[in-house]
């Protein structure tokens, strides 16, 4: 019988919550993509793909500073991401942050990349009008 230690359980549950976060979906399978995206958003506290892999595999927890930054980026409460106990008011507050996250991500893009996003949005809204 191979019983997990409390630390192993905590790391595994953190990885599960990280994977369950909707904004995390594009990075679920790639530690390199996760590290790159994190480092673009938080260049003052970079992570390696090896560290990101450890987060994804439940082998390590991020430092408190990185945990808070990761939670901000993924629009969840740091307490929930680390411990899994968020109140309903915390959950609703994280939903309100989605516009802020999109806005900050767009600011990271170059002007040509913003034009591509604009064209994609125009296409989506045009398709909606056709389907009505």
LUMNUFI-932129 format. One line per field, with one value per residue (C-alpha): residue number from 1; residue in three letters; x, z, y. Coordinates in nm, 3 decimals, decimal comma. Each point is the difference from the previous one (the first is absolute). Layout:
BEGIN
num	NUM / ...
residuo	ala / ...
east	X / ...
up	Z / ...
north	Y / ...
//
This chain:
BEGIN
num	1 / 2 / 3 / 4 / 5 / 6 / 7 / 8 / 9 / 10 / 11 / 12 / 13 / 14 / 15 / 16 / 17 / 18 / 19 / 20 / 21 / 22 / 23 / 24 / 25 / 26 / 27 / 28 / 29 / 30 / 31 / 32 / 33 / 34 / 35 / 36 / 37 / 38 / 39 / 40 / 41 / 42 / 43 / 44 / 45 / 46 / 47 / 48 / 49 / 50 / 51 / 52 / 53 / 54 / 55 / 56 / 57 / 58 / 59 / 60 / 61 / 62 / 63 / 64 / 65 / 66 / 67 / 68 / 69 / 70 / 71 / 72 / 73 / 74 / 75 / 76 / 77 / 78 / 79 / 80 / 81 / 82 / 83 / 84 / 85 / 86 / 87 / 88 / 89 / 90 / 91 / 92 / 93 / 94 / 95 / 96 / 97 / 98 / 99 / 100 / 101 / 102 / 103 / 104 / 105 / 106 / 107 / 108 / 109 / 110 / 111 / 112 / 113 / 114 / 115 / 116 / 117 / 118 / 119 / 120 / 121 / 122 / 123 / 124 / 125 / 126 / 127 / 128 / 129 / 130 / 131 / 132
residuo	unk / unk / unk / unk / unk / unk / unk / unk / unk / unk / unk / unk / unk / unk / unk / unk / unk / unk / unk / unk / unk / unk / unk / unk / unk / unk / unk / unk / unk / unk / unk / unk / unk / unk / unk / unk / unk / unk / unk / unk / unk / unk / unk / unk / unk / unk / unk / unk / unk / unk / unk / unk / unk / unk / unk / unk / unk / unk / unk / unk / unk / unk / unk / unk / unk / unk / unk / unk / unk / unk / unk / unk / unk / unk / unk / unk / unk / unk / unk / unk / unk / unk / unk / unk / unk / unk / unk / unk / unk / unk / unk / unk / unk / unk / unk / unk / unk / unk / unk / unk / unk / unk / unk / unk / unk / unk / unk / unk / unk / unk / unk / unk / unk / unk / unk / unk / unk / unk / unk / unk / unk / unk / unk / unk / unk / unk / unk / unk / unk / unk / unk / unk
east	0,000 / 0,146 / -0,163 / 0,052 / 0,142 / -0,196 / 0,251 / -0,048 / -0,378 / 0,022 / 0,220 / -0,224 / -0,314 / 0,167 / 0,080 / -0,363 / -0,130 / 0,251 / -0,121 / -0,365 / 0,036 / -0,171 / 0,257 / 0,272 / -0,130 / 0,253 / 0,294 / -0,129 / 0,236 / 0,302 / 0,225 / 0,198 / -0,311 / -0,102 / 0,346 / 0,011 / -0,347 / 0,077 / 0,334 / -0,160 / -0,253 / 0,241 / 0,351 / 0,129 / -0,054 / 0,065 / -0,045 / 0,168 / -0,189 / 0,137 / -0,166 / -0,325 / 0,016 / 0,032 / -0,310 / -0,193 / 0,109 / -0,071 / 0,367 / 0,042 / -0,190 / 0,086 / 0,140 / -0,259 / 0,087 / -0,035 / -0,317 / -0,162 / 0,111 / -0,125 / -0,336 / -0,030 / 0,074 / -0,245 / -0,266 / -0,036 / 0,061 / 0,348 / -0,152 / -0,211 / 0,290 / 0,223 / -0,249 / -0,323 / -0,232 / -0,160 / -0,326 / -0,270 / 0,074 / 0,365 / -0,114 / -0,230 / 0,276 / 0,231 / -0,261 / -0,010 / 0,373 / -0,026 / -0,024 / 0,309 / 0,196 / -0,098 / 0,090 / 0,342 / 0,070 / -0,088 / 0,241 / 0,279 / -0,063 / 0,167 / -0,213 / -0,008 / -0,107 / -0,277 / -0,126 / -0,020 / -0,203 / -0,228 / -0,055 / -0,079 / -0,251 / -0,160 / -0,037 / -0,165 / -0,246 / -0,077 / -0,068 / -0,239 / -0,198 / -0,023 / -0,123 / -0,281
up	0,000 / -0,113 / 0,210 / -0,111 / 0,241 / 0,074 / -0,213 / -0,295 / 0,033 / 0,014 / -0,312 / -0,187 / 0,090 / -0,107 / -0,340 / -0,029 / 0,070 / -0,245 / -0,271 / 0,085 / -0,049 / -0,326 / -0,092 / 0,037 / -0,282 / -0,271 / 0,229 / 0,145 / -0,191 / -0,053 / 0,282 / -0,253 / -0,116 / 0,362 / 0,091 / -0,306 / 0,064 / 0,369 / -0,080 / -0,254 / 0,259 / 0,296 / -0,135 / 0,343 / 0,139 / -0,280 / 0,024 / -0,191 / -0,196 / 0,250 / 0,287 / -0,197 / -0,067 / 0,374 / 0,062 / -0,264 / 0,130 / 0,364 / 0,092 / 0,129 / 0,101 / -0,126 / 0,243 / 0,164 / -0,232 / -0,310 / 0,132 / 0,041 / -0,351 / -0,147 / 0,175 / -0,128 / -0,354 / 0,017 / 0,170 / 0,310 / 0,364 / 0,122 / 0,304 / -0,221 / -0,232 / 0,292 / 0,241 / -0,193 / 0,238 / -0,167 / 0,106 / -0,253 / 0,027 / -0,092 / -0,298 / -0,129 / 0,039 / -0,215 / -0,277 / -0,005 / -0,071 / -0,344 / -0,184 / 0,180 / -0,101 / -0,365 / 0,003 / 0,153 / -0,245 / -0,295 / 0,127 / -0,030 / -0,373 / -0,280 / -0,224 / -0,285 / 0,250 / 0,131 / -0,358 / -0,034 / 0,321 / -0,121 / -0,332 / 0,185 / 0,225 / -0,301 / -0,163 / 0,313 / 0,025 / -0,372 / 0,034 / 0,287 / -0,219 / -0,276 / 0,242 / 0,140
north	0,000 / 0,332 / 0,270 / 0,362 / 0,254 / 0,320 / 0,194 / -0,235 / 0,032 / 0,382 / 0,014 / -0,243 / 0,194 / 0,326 / -0,158 / -0,115 / 0,352 / 0,148 / -0,239 / 0,073 / 0,376 / 0,099 / 0,266 / -0,262 / -0,224 / 0,102 / -0,088 / -0,327 / -0,227 / 0,220 / 0,114 / 0,202 / 0,190 / 0,059 / 0,133 / 0,227 / 0,142 / 0,055 / 0,167 / 0,235 / 0,113 / 0,010 / 0,068 / 0,098 / -0,353 / -0,245 / -0,377 / -0,278 / -0,262 / -0,251 / 0,188 / 0,026 / -0,376 / -0,062 / 0,213 / -0,193 / -0,339 / 0,083 / -0,029 / 0,356 / 0,310 / 0,348 / 0,254 / 0,223 / 0,290 / -0,218 / -0,161 / 0,343 / 0,103 / -0,330 / 0,043 / 0,357 / -0,113 / -0,292 / 0,214 / -0,212 / 0,074 / -0,092 / -0,171 / -0,224 / -0,081 / -0,095 / -0,157 / -0,054 / 0,182 / 0,301 / 0,157 / 0,078 / 0,373 / -0,068 / -0,208 / 0,273 / 0,259 / -0,210 / -0,012 / 0,381 / 0,009 / -0,165 / 0,331 / 0,125 / -0,309 / 0,029 / 0,368 / -0,065 / -0,283 / 0,224 / 0,265 / -0,258 / -0,040 / 0,194 / 0,222 / -0,259 / -0,268 / 0,227 / 0,043 / -0,378 / -0,023 / 0,280 / -0,182 / -0,322 / 0,177 / 0,167 / -0,342 / -0,145 / 0,289 / -0,022 / -0,373 / 0,073 / 0,238 / -0,261 / -0,267 / 0,221
//
